[in-house]
Amino acid sequence: MPIAKKHLLTCALFAFVAINSASSQTLPSATTQKIDSLFKKWDVAGKPGYAIGIVRNDSLIYAKGYGTANLEYNVPISPETIFHMASVSKQFTAFSIILLAQQGKLNLDDDIHKYLPWFSGVKDKITIRNLLNHTSGIRDQWELLAIAGTRLDDVITQEQIVKILSKQTALNFKPGDEWSYSNSGFTMLAEIVKSVTGKTLRQFTDSVIFKPLGMNNTHFHDDYMEIVPNRSYSYFDMGKGKYANAVLSYSNAGATSLFTNVNDMSKWLMNFYQHKVGNQETIDLLTQKTKLNNGKVQDYAAGISNDMYHGQKRYSHNGGDAGFRTNVGVFPDLKMGFIVFSNMGEADPSGKADQITNLFVKDPSPKKGGHAKKKYTDLDMAVLKDSAAIKKFTGDYISDDGAHFAYHLKNQKLYWITPNGSSNLLIKAERDTFEMFNQPDVKFFFSTDSKKQTIVNEFWPDGHRLLVKFDTTHKSNKVLQTYTGKYYSAELDCDYSIVLKDHKLVLTNAKYDDSPLKLFGDNQLNDDYWWMSNLKIIRNVQNKITGFEVNSGRIRHVWFKKVE
């Protein structure tokens, strides 16, 4: 792209990128042009962008940067630019644990209390494997910290996270019963590495993984004040060509905080099929799919996903912290890997990785004789002859964990309304049972429970949710006043207050701006805080409010007692 003469310095720096992309000569120009066209929008100075890499056999066959690593100094992105990996870090933590298991220094089915005596508030047996697979039930550290008053752009140390996890007395669910992404588990795995070896995760991975692989520009960044040459900074798009700094000041490692670049990451991907560190058993353990207590198998393995893409086995993971967005994937049978890093919060690295992958890994022809999935094609099938009878099922519903959906009738057709406002047409399958028009394997069973409440059971291929219809009638000030007061959490050592302002309930805290509360029925409150968006009111036998539970995202049953 032409660059104005007044930007000669920028031009020279971009020339540096071209020199470092010399490996692109191993690809046909038609292919490189297709790849570059995917990033044309970002191949300019003055805006954040991407760094990409393509691995084949034992070589990085294409590597290039698009856009700017540091907007304040107009430094371009190159394959040497250091990015924060966010959750792509987890596979390295998991790999460390598996190496230690192979050395006989721990067992993946050991109870974590053996290595983490400070985690004494929860008595359930939780195995190291539970941590690796996200089946521990341990609440997510980021939401716990946020509730307690720590912003994600504050300095967050390993010690802070350990301290808040050490005070937890309950789990989201019984270990192994469910799969729920938990960053806490990988921070705890880092602490297990330290307990077993006497080394921090940074020290251990540096000596056992990075140096042996020649990843000389890679480390777990556990000190936010450390200067890292050639690093990128991350940004959010504010619109109209303006960007804002996305601040990241982490001093913690395990769930996140790996710093690396495209060149180094390529060496890691090659290790999946050309083993320099570990062996095939290490990779098999790392990529072994999760099995729940009920026998159901998940594609997630140990800090990495194991799925199929275009008929080929793929190991991959995404990452996202502040404005960093990352994706790495490797096809071990093809001996190919794809790397996409970005320093822009609005980026879609997994989508871009798929687009690049499609140029090399072709979608196989549909198999003959396969069974076609059920599919509706006639919209007239959605017209309800008994729409008057179905009307009793319309309205707003909420689940115990705060999921909020609605069902509306329009032109004798029933629609499922999601929280973001999208409207989904439903088809009546049988009496009081419906299916999504565009996705018939999503089903809805309406009924009345023992309390004469209207309920709906929602089923989809990977899960189930029970919701109860709630009354939307506006409550009087006298009723609303019963919800007001101070609520305290001993686990998080913090309090929030509910107050009544202008006939509306408001959630207030010393650290954050006030948030309006919306009452769903009598016992569910929603607010604007992402870290505690749903509050479930708890009452005693006299129907008096005694406190609330926070059920939001990756945390459940966080108890706040009402202070008299």
NUMARZA-842664 format. One record per residue: x, y, z of N, C-alpha, C in turn. Coordinates in steps of 0.05 Angstrom, whole numbers, plus 5000, padded with zeros to 4 digits. Layout:
XYZXYZXYZ ...
% end
This chain:
501749765000500050005000501850255000 501350444983502950684982502950835008 505250945015505551095040506651365033 505551575044506351845038509251885046 510652065031513452115036514052215064 512052355075512552475102512652255123 512052015115512151795134514451605126 516751715120519051555111519851355133 519751445158520551265180518751025181 516151075179514250855179514750665156 515350785132515950625109518250445114 520350555126522750395132522150165151 520350225170519750015189518049795177 516349875158514749665144516549505126 518649625115520649475099521949265116 522349325142523449135161521648895163 518948945164517048725165517348545140 517648665117517848515092520248335093 522448435103524948275105524448035122 522848075145522347855163520147675153 519147715130517047545118518147385094 520847365093522047235070521246945067 520346815089519546545087516946515070 515646735064513246725048513846635020 516446635012517146554985516646254980 516246105001515645824998512745774991 511145974991508345954983507846084955 506045984940505446114914504346394919 505046574901504146854904501146874905 499746704891496846714891495746654919 497046474933496146414960496846634980 499146754978499946974996498147214991 497347254966495547474960492847434973 491847184973489347124986489447165016 491747085028492147125056492247425063 493847575048494047855053491448005049 489747905031487248035026485348015051 485747805067484147775091484747995112 487148115110488048305129488548585117 487648625093488148875079487149115095 484949085109483849305124485749405146 487449225156489249295178492149335169 492649315143495349335133496149625129 495749785149496350075148497450165175 498850385174499850505199497550645214 497850665240495950825255493650685267 493450415263491350265276492449995284 491349875305492249605313491649405292 492649165295492248965274492848685282 494248535265494648255269497548175263 498347955275500747805267499947515262 500847405240499947135233502346955226 501946695228503946505221502746245211 504046115192503145855182505445665184 504945435196507045235201506444995184 508444895171508244645156510744475161 510344225170512544045176514444185196 516944225189518744345209519444635203 517644775189518245055181515845245186 516545485191514645705191514545805162 512545725146512645775118511546055110 510046185129509146455124508746595150 509846835152509546995176509447285169 507547435179507347715172505747875192 506348125194504848305211503248515195 501048585206499248785194498448985215 498849245210498049445230500249515249 499349625272501249765290501249645318 503649595328503949475354503649685376 504549925371504350145391503550395376 501050485382499950715367501350975374 502350995398503551245407506251295392 507651085385510251115372510151005344 507850925335507450825307509450605300 509650405319511450175314509749955301 510649855277509049655263509149385276 507149225271507148945279508848775260 510448595271511948405255511748135267 512847925254512847655267514447645293 516147845297517747855322516348005345 514048135339512648285359511548095381 512048175406511148025429508248085435 506547885438503747915445503147765472 501247875486500147735510498147525499 498447275508496947055497494247005510 493747125533491247075548490946765552 488646655545488046375552489546175535 490846255514492546075499494845975518 495246125539497246055560496645785573 494145715575493345485591494545225582 494945185557496144935547498944895557 500345115561503145095572503145025601 501245125616500945055644500144755646 498344675630497444395630499744205622 501244285602503544135593505544095615 506044305631507844295654506944085674 504344085680503143895699503543605689 503043565663503243295652506043195652 507943375646510843295648511443205676 510443345696510943265724509642995731 507342955719505942695723507542465711 508642515687510342315674512942255689 513842455704516242425720515642285747 513042235752512342105777512242295801 512242555796512242745818509442825827 507442745812504642775820502942585803 500442555811498542395796496242575788 495242545764493142725754490542685770 490242455784487842405800488342455829 490542585836491042675864489042885872 488342885897486743105908488443355910 487443585900489143825900489743915928 488243835949488843925976491543825985 492543605972495243495979497443705973 496943865953498944065944498244355951 495644395957494744675963493244675989 494744646012493344636038491844886044 492545116031491145366036488345366025 487645176008484945155997483244976015 482945066040481744886060478744936065 477645146053474845206058472945026043 473844896022472244706007473244426013 471444256023472343986032472043766010 470543825989470143625968472843545956 473043295947475443205933475343325905 477443475899477843595872480543495862 480543365839483043255828484443465810 487043405806488543575787487243555760 486343325753484943285727482543465725 481043495747478743685747479543965740 481844055751482844325744483544345715 484944145705485744145676483444155657 481244015665478943985647476644185652 477044375671474844565678472444425689 472844215705470544075717470644075747 472244265758472644275787470344395802 468844565789466644715802467744965817 470245015816471445245830470645505815 469645695830468745945818471046095804 470346245784472346385768473546625782 476146645781477546845797476947135788 476547175762476147455753473547565764 471447415765468847515776469047545806 470347365819470647385848472247645855 474347695841475947935846474348185840 472848175818471248415811469048475832 467748265842465748315863467048435887 469448345894470848445918471848725914 471748825890472549105885475049145868 476148925857478548955840477748965811 478449185798477949205769479949045754 479148945730481048785714483348945703 483149215703485449375695487049475719 486449375742488149425766490649235764 492549285780494749095783493648855798 493948615786492848365798495148175801 495848105826498147925831497147645836 499047455834498547175841497547145870 498847305887498147295916495247375921 494347585906491547675909489647455902 490147315880488347105870488346875890 490746795899490846575919489346645944 489646895953488246975977485246965975 484147045952481247045949480246765945 481746595932480946315928481046165955 482946245972483246105998480846146016 479346356011477046416028474446286018 474546155995472146035984471245796000 468645766005467545556021465545376006 465045445981463045295966463845285936 462745105921463245065893460845135876 461245165851459045195832457444945830 458844715831457544445828459444235838 458443995841460143765850462243715828 464743685837466943635817466243405798 466643455773466143255752463343245741 461443385755458643375746458143545721 459643765719459243945697461944045686 461744175663464044315651463444615653 465244765666464945055667467745175668 468245345649470945465646471745615672 474045545682474945665708477845745706 478346005704481046105704482446035731 480846025752481945965778483445705778 482445505764483645245763486445245753 486945425733489645435721491545595737 490545795752492245925772493145725793 491245555801491845355821493845145811 493645075785495544895773498345015774 498545275769501245405771502245385799 500445405819501345375847502145085854 500844895840501644615844504444575833 505044685810507744665798509744775819 509144995831510945125851511144945875 508944825884508944655908510744405903 510644295879512044045872514944095867 515544315852518344355842519844565858 518444735873519844955886520445185867 519445165843519845375823517245505815 517245765808514845885797514245765770 511945805760511245705734513045825713 513746075716515546205697518246065697 519346015720521945885722521945605711 519845455717519645175708519345165678 517545315667517145305638519545405622 520845595634523245705620525345485617 525845335638527945135637527144875623 524544805626523644545616522344545589 521144775581519744795556520944995537 521245245545521945455526524845435516 526745405534529545385526530045135508 529044905516529444665499528244695471 526044845469524744885442525945115427 527745265440528845505426526945735426 525045735445523045955446524346175464 526246315453527946505469526546765474 524246815462522847065466520147015480 520046805495517546715508517946695538 516046795554516046755583513246805594 512846695618510446775633510947035647 509447235640509947515649508647545676 510147495698508947505725509747755740 510847955726511448205739510748425719 508548565725507448765706509348995701 511349045719513149265716515549195698 515848945691518148855675517948975647 520249075637520349185610520848945591 519248935570519548725550519948855523 522348835512522848965485521048845464 520149025446518648945422515848845429 514748915452512148825459510049005445 507648885442505349045432503649135455 502049335451500049425470497349385457 495249375474492649305463490749545465 488649535447486949765444484049675439 482249865445479449835438478650045418 477049965399476150145378473850325389 474250585389472250765400470450875377 471050795353469550905330470651155319 470051205294470951445280473951475279 475351245277478251245274479751295300 478351285323479651325348479951065364 482151045379482650805395483350885424 482750705442483350755470485150535480 486950595499488650395511486950195526 487549935522486249725538488449635558 488249735582490349705602490349415613 492749305614493149045626495549045644 495148995670497249015690497348755707 497248525694497348275708500148205718 500248115743502647995754501947715764 500647565747499747295754500147105730 500446855735500946665714499546395719 498946265697497646005698495245995680 493346175686490946195669491546375645 493546535647494046745627496946835630 497647055616500247195619502547085604 502246895586504446815570505047035550 507647105547508547305527510147145506 509447185480510947045459510447185433 511647085412511247195385510646965365 510147035341509446845320511746645316 514146745314516446575309516746365331 516546445356516846245378514446055379 512046155375509645985376509745765355 510945825332511145625311512745375321 514745425338516345205349514645035368 512945155382511045015400509144835384 508044945363506144785347507544545334 510044575325511544355314511944135334 512044205360512544005381510243815384 507943875373505643695375506043445358 507643475337508043235319511043175315 512843355323515743295322516743355350 516743155367517143205396520043255403 520443495414523043565426522843575456 520443655465519943655494517543475498 517743285517515643095520515642885498 513542725496513342525476510442495468 509742295452507042265443505142215466 506042075486504342035510503642305523 505542495524505042765534502842895519 503042885492501043015475498342875478 498342605481495842455484494442535510 495942575531494842655557493742945555 495343115542494543395539491943425524 491543255504489243285486487043075491 487242935514485142735521482542885528 480342815515477842965520476842915548 475243115557474143105584471742915585 471642755606469342575611468042645637 465542725636464042795660463242555676 462242605701461342385718459142215705 457542335688455342195675456242055650 458842065644459841925620459942095595 458742335596458742505573461542615567 462242625542464942705534464842985522 466743165530466943435520469443455502 469243635483471543675465473943805479 473443945501475644075516477343855529 479943895528481843705539483243845563 485943865563487343995585488544255575 486944475579487844735570487844765540 486544585526486544595497484044445487 482944525464480644385453481544175433 480043955431480643735413478143685396 478143785372475843745355476643675326 474643665309475143615280474443855264 476043915244475544135226476044035197 474044055181474243955153475243665153 474243515172474843225173477643165184 479043365195481743325205481843385235 483343225250483743275278485143545282 484043705301485243965307485444015337 487644115346488044205373488244515372 486544655388486544945386485645075412 486045335413485045495436485045795428 483045935440482946225437483946355463 484446615460485146775484484047055481 483347175504482447455504482847585531 484547785533484947945557485248235547 484048425562484148705553483548725523 485348835507484848845478486348635463 487548445476488948235462487048005455 487247915430485647685421487547495406 487447245413489347055402488046785395 489246645376488346375369490646215357 491045975367492945795355491645525351 492345395329491245135323493244965308 493144715313495044535299493544285290 494144195265493043955254495243745254 495343575274497743395278498043195255 495843095244496042905222497043025196 496443285193497443435169500143565174 500943575199503443715206503344005197 501044125205500644415198499544555223 500244815224499144975246498645265237 496845395251495945665243495945845268 497046075266497446265288496246535280 494546645297493446905292493347055319 494847275321494847455344493847725336 492547865355491648135350491848295376 492148555372492248745395489848935394 487548825385485148985380482748835392 481448955410479248815424477048725407 476648845383474448765365475348555345 477748455348478848265328477447985331 477547835310476447565310478647365300 480547305318482747135309481946845301 479946735315479046465308477746465280 476146675274474946695248477046725226 479046895232481246935213482946675209 483346535232484846285230483446085212 480746075215479145895198479345965168 479346235163479546325135482246245123 484346275139486946185129487045885126 486045745146486045455145484645355120 482445485112480845395089482545395063 484645555063486345565039488145325036 488445175059490244955059488844685065 486744695081485344455090482544465078 482144315057479644325043477444175057 475044275055472644145066472043895050 472043655062471543415046468743405034 468343255013465743225001463843085020 461343155020459443025038459342725032 459242575054459042285050456342205041 456242015022453741915012452541715032 449841715032448441535049448241625077 449141865084448841965111446042045117 445342065142442642135151442542445154 440742565138440442855139439142935166 439943155177438743255202435943355196 434243335216431543435213431643735207 429943815188430044105180427244185172 426344415182423844535173424244725150 422444725131422644905108420245075103 417944985114415345125108414645295132 414745565128414045745150411145725159 409445635141406545605148406145395170 408145215173407945005194407945135221 408945385223409145515249406545645258 404645665240402045785247400545605267 399745715290398445565311395445585309 394145355306391245345305390045395333 391545335353390645365381392245585395 392745805381394446015393393246125419 390646125422389446225446390246055470 390445795466391245615488394245645494 395745705473398645735477399346005491 397446195491398046455502398846445531 397846235546398446215574401446175579 402846085558405746035560407446275552 406146475542407746715534408446885558 410547045555411447215577414347185582 415247285606418047285613418747065632 421046935628421946715645424846765654 425446645677428146675688428846415702 431446345700432446105713433846175740 434445975755435746015781438446165778 439846115755442446235752442246505737 439746605734439446875723439046895693 438946675679438446685650435546775645 435246975628432647105624431847085595 429546965590428446935562425446995562 424347035539421547095536420346945512 417746915513416246785491413946965484 413747025458411647215449410147085425 407547155425405847075402405547305383 405947255357405547455337404447325311 402147425302400947315278400547005280 399646925304399146635309401646465308 403946585313406446435314407846495340 409246295351410646325376413546375371 414646575385417446645382418946635409 421446545408423146535432424946785430 424946955450426447205450428747175469 431247215459433647185475434247455488 436147465508436747715522437747935504 439047865481439948075463437848175444 435348065447433148165431432548005406 434247805400433747655375431247485378 429747465357427147325356427447065340 426646845352427046585339424346435337 423646375312421046245307421045955318 418845875330418545605341416445455326 416745195325414845015311413744825333 411044785332409844605351410344315342 411744165360412443885353410243695363 409243755387407043605398405843775420 403943655435402543815455404543945475 404444215476406044385494409144345490 409944235468412744205461413344335435 415544495435416344645411419244605405 419944655379422644645369423244895354 425844965353426645205337426445135308 425245325293424945285264427545235250 429545395257432245375244434145175257 433345075280435044885294433344705311 432144505298430144325312431244175336 433844155339434844005362434844175388 433944425385433444595409430444585415 429744485438426944415444426044555469 423344595471422144735494419644585503 419644515529417444365540416044535561 413644625555412144795574410344625592 410144705618408444555636407844735661 406544615681405944745706407144575728 408544695748409744535769407944505793 408944375814407344325838406344575852 407844805847407045055859405145215841 404245085820402545205800403845435785 406545415783408045615767408345505739 408145685720408645605692411645585688 412545365677415445325674415945235645 418445255637419345155611422045015615 422244775604424844635603426044675575 428344805574429744855549431944645546 431944505523434044305518435444375492 438144345492439744375468441844155469 443244095447444943855446446943835469 447844055481449844035502448844105529 446244155533445344225559442344255563 441644355586438844375594438544605614 436244735613435744955632432744965639 432145005664429445025673428945325680 426745435669426045715674423145725684 422645935701420045975713418946245703 416346245696415046485687414746675711 415346925708415147105731413147335725 412147435747410247655746411647915740 410648065721411948325714410448565725 408548505743407048725755408948905772 408749165769410449345784409749335814 411849315830411549305859411249585871 409849595893409549855908412049915922 412350175930414650255946414850095972 412550035984412649886009413849606005 413249475983414349215977417249245970 417949435953420749475945422549535969 421449675989423049746012424049496027 422649276025423449026039426048916028 426848996004429348905992431749076000 431249316010433449496015435049416040 437449496041439249436064442049376055 443749316074446549246068446848946068 448448846048448948556045451948506045 452748316062455648266066456447986058 458747956045459847686038462447646054 462447436071464747366087466947256069 466147106048468146986030469747196015 468447416008469847625993470447876009 469547876034469948096052469248366039 466748376030465848626017462848646021 461748886017458848916020457749085998 455249045992453649205973451049285988 449949505979447349585990445349615968 442849545975440549595958438949825970 438550035954437050265963434750325944 432850485953430550555937430850845929 430950895902431251165892429151205870 427451405873425451475853423751235846 422851085866421050855863422450625849 425150615849426550395836428850305854 429450045853431649935869434249985854 436350045870438950095859441049945876 443049825863445249685876447549875878 448649915902450750105905453149985921 455550085915457949985927460050205927 461750215946463750425949465650445925 466150215912468050205890466950275863 464450205858463250225831460950435830 460350515805458050685801455550525808 453450665815450850535822449750395797 448350185802447050035780444049995786 442350055767439450005772438949705773 437049635789436249355792433549305780 433249085766430649015754429648765768 427248775779426148555794424548365775 425248115775423847905760422347725780 419747755780418247605800418747725827 418947545847419447645875422347595884 423747425870426347335881428747335862 428547485841430847515822431247805815 433647895819434448175812436748165792 436448325771438548355751439648635752 442348665747443548925747445448945723 446949165722448749215699451549125703 452249015726454948935732455448655718 457548635701458048375688458848165708 460048245731461148055750459047945769 456748065771454647965789451948055778 451347985754448948085740446347975750 446447755765443947645776444147595806 442247685821442047645850439547485856 439847265869437547095876436947145906 434647255911433847325938433247065954 434247055978433746825996432046916019 429946756026428146826047427946606068 427246676092426846476113423946376112 423246206132420546086132418346296136 419146526148417146746151417046926127 418446846105418446996080420047256082 421647276103423347516106425947476092 426947686078429347676063431747656082 433447446078435747406095438347466080 438247486054440647536038440147486009 442347475993442047395965444547235957 444147075937446246925924446947065897 449547075891450347175865450646925847 449146925825449346715805449746865778 452146865768452747035745455146915730 454646845705456846745688458146495700 460646525709462246295718462346265749 460446405762460346365791457446315800 457146155820454446095831454546085861 452246145873451846115902453846265920 454646505910456346675927454446825946 454646765972452746855992453347126003 451247306003451347566016449147566037 449947596062447947596083446947886088 444347906091443148176097443848256126 445048486128445948586154443748746167 442848656190440748806204441749066216 
% end
